[in-house]
Amino acid sequence: MKKFISSLLFVFAVGTASVAAQNTTMPQQEKIEVSDAELNEFAEVFQKMRMMNQQVQQEMMAVVQEEELELQRFNEIHQAKMDPKKEVETTDAEDKKYKAVVAEFEVIQPEFQKKMQQVIEESDLSMERYQQMAMALRSDAELQQRLQNILKS
């Protein structure tokens, strides 16, 4: 379940990056220059988001538990709903609980995205620059290493 929720959070984070990108069309990512100051700022934002991820993960797990649905069972149902090739038999009660959890997640997600955007906006990085750096980090091993070194210190 933790893996599932982590993947949901990844989707939320990617969704936030997508929201940030809605106003800007970026060309194919090329290697970009990132100053140490910018990378330090990015690392600070990243750490704040990591903490927010942990909080929202706990909140999401609590929602599942409040509906008296086992985390593993919720995960099975959700995977089947997301993948048309997977099938799972559910009771009416499970369907009702699952729908209630998903409805609550749909409330949590925009709040989480808004908080993530706020963290970026409160930093010295523009939303566009943050996104450029996030995209560059996906493929630039040197930049990844520099970030890891900052996060370790």
C-alpha positions as CSV (number, residue, x, y, z in Angstrom):
1,M,0.0,0.0,0.0
2,K,2.8,2.4,0.8
3,K,4.1,1.8,-2.7
4,F,0.7,2.6,-4.1
5,I,0.3,5.8,-2.1
6,S,3.8,6.8,-3.0
7,S,2.9,6.3,-6.7
8,L,-0.2,8.4,-6.1
9,L,2.0,11.1,-4.6
10,F,4.2,10.9,-7.6
11,V,1.2,11.4,-9.7
12,F,0.3,14.4,-7.6
13,A,3.8,15.8,-7.9
14,V,3.8,15.3,-11.7
15,G,0.3,16.8,-11.8
16,T,1.7,19.9,-10.0
17,A,4.5,20.1,-12.5
18,S,1.8,19.8,-15.3
19,V,-0.2,22.6,-13.7
20,A,2.9,24.7,-13.6
21,A,3.6,23.9,-17.2
22,Q,0.1,24.8,-18.5
23,N,1.1,28.4,-19.1
24,T,4.5,27.6,-20.6
25,T,5.3,25.4,-23.5
26,M,8.8,24.1,-23.0
27,P,11.0,22.7,-25.8
28,Q,12.7,19.3,-25.7
29,Q,14.8,19.4,-22.5
30,E,18.5,20.1,-23.2
31,K,21.2,20.4,-20.6
32,I,20.7,23.6,-18.6
33,E,23.1,25.6,-16.5
34,V,22.2,25.6,-12.8
35,S,24.0,27.7,-10.3
36,D,24.9,26.3,-6.8
37,A,22.5,28.9,-5.3
38,E,19.6,27.7,-7.5
39,L,20.3,24.1,-6.8
40,N,20.4,24.9,-3.0
41,E,17.1,26.6,-3.3
42,F,15.7,23.7,-5.3
43,A,16.9,21.3,-2.7
44,E,15.2,23.3,0.1
45,V,11.9,23.3,-1.9
46,F,12.4,19.5,-2.5
47,Q,12.9,18.8,1.2
48,K,9.7,20.8,2.1
49,M,7.8,18.9,-0.6
50,R,9.1,15.6,0.8
51,M,7.8,16.4,4.2
52,M,4.4,17.4,2.7
53,N,4.4,14.1,0.8
54,Q,4.8,12.2,4.1
55,Q,2.0,14.2,5.7
56,V,-0.4,13.7,2.8
57,Q,0.5,10.0,2.6
58,Q,-0.5,9.6,6.3
59,E,-3.7,11.6,5.6
60,M,-4.5,9.3,2.7
61,M,-3.9,6.2,4.7
62,A,-6.2,7.5,7.4
63,V,-8.9,8.1,4.9
64,V,-8.7,4.5,3.8
65,Q,-8.8,3.3,7.4
66,E,-11.7,5.6,8.3
67,E,-13.7,3.9,5.6
68,E,-12.9,0.6,7.3
69,L,-11.3,-0.7,4.1
70,E,-8.0,-2.6,4.5
71,L,-5.1,-0.8,2.8
72,Q,-4.2,-3.9,0.7
73,R,-7.8,-4.4,-0.4
74,F,-8.1,-0.8,-1.4
75,N,-4.9,-1.2,-3.4
76,E,-6.3,-4.3,-5.2
77,I,-9.5,-2.6,-6.1
78,H,-7.8,0.6,-7.2
79,Q,-5.4,-1.3,-9.4
80,A,-8.2,-3.2,-11.0
81,K,-10.2,0.1,-11.6
82,M,-7.1,1.7,-13.2
83,D,-6.2,-1.3,-15.4
84,P,-8.9,-2.7,-17.6
85,K,-7.0,-5.9,-18.0
86,K,-7.2,-6.6,-14.2
87,E,-10.4,-7.8,-12.7
88,V,-11.4,-8.0,-9.0
89,E,-14.7,-9.0,-7.5
90,T,-16.0,-6.6,-4.9
91,T,-19.0,-6.5,-2.7
92,D,-21.4,-3.5,-2.8
93,A,-20.0,-2.4,0.6
94,E,-16.5,-2.5,-0.8
95,D,-17.5,-0.5,-3.9
96,K,-19.2,2.1,-1.7
97,K,-16.1,2.4,0.6
98,Y,-13.8,2.6,-2.4
99,K,-15.8,5.4,-4.0
100,A,-15.9,7.3,-0.7
101,V,-12.1,7.0,-0.4
102,V,-11.5,8.1,-4.0
103,A,-13.9,11.1,-3.5
104,E,-11.9,12.2,-0.4
105,F,-8.6,11.8,-2.4
106,E,-10.1,14.1,-5.1
107,V,-10.5,16.7,-2.3
108,I,-7.0,16.1,-1.0
109,Q,-5.2,16.3,-4.4
110,P,-6.0,19.9,-5.3
111,E,-5.2,21.1,-1.8
112,F,-1.9,19.2,-2.0
113,Q,-1.1,20.7,-5.4
114,K,-1.9,24.2,-4.1
115,K,0.4,23.8,-1.2
116,M,3.2,22.5,-3.4
117,Q,2.8,25.5,-5.7
118,Q,2.9,27.8,-2.7
119,V,6.2,26.3,-1.6
120,I,7.7,27.0,-5.0
121,E,6.3,30.5,-5.1
122,E,7.7,31.3,-1.7
123,S,11.2,30.2,-2.9
124,D,13.6,32.3,-4.9
125,L,12.8,30.2,-7.9
126,S,10.1,31.0,-10.4
127,M,7.6,28.3,-11.2
128,E,9.1,28.0,-14.7
129,R,12.6,27.8,-13.5
130,Y,11.7,25.1,-10.9
131,Q,10.0,23.1,-13.6
132,Q,13.1,23.5,-15.9
133,M,15.3,22.2,-13.2
134,A,12.9,19.3,-12.3
135,M,12.8,18.2,-15.9
136,A,16.6,18.5,-16.3
137,L,17.1,16.4,-13.2
138,R,15.3,13.5,-14.9
139,S,18.0,13.1,-17.4
140,D,21.1,15.0,-16.2
141,A,23.2,12.6,-14.1
142,E,25.7,15.3,-13.1
143,L,22.9,17.6,-11.9
144,Q,21.4,14.6,-10.0
145,Q,24.7,14.0,-8.3
146,R,25.1,17.7,-7.3
147,L,21.6,17.6,-5.8
148,Q,22.3,14.4,-3.9
149,N,25.4,16.0,-2.5
150,I,23.4,19.0,-1.3
151,L,20.7,16.8,0.2
152,K,23.4,14.7,2.1
153,S,25.0,17.8,3.8
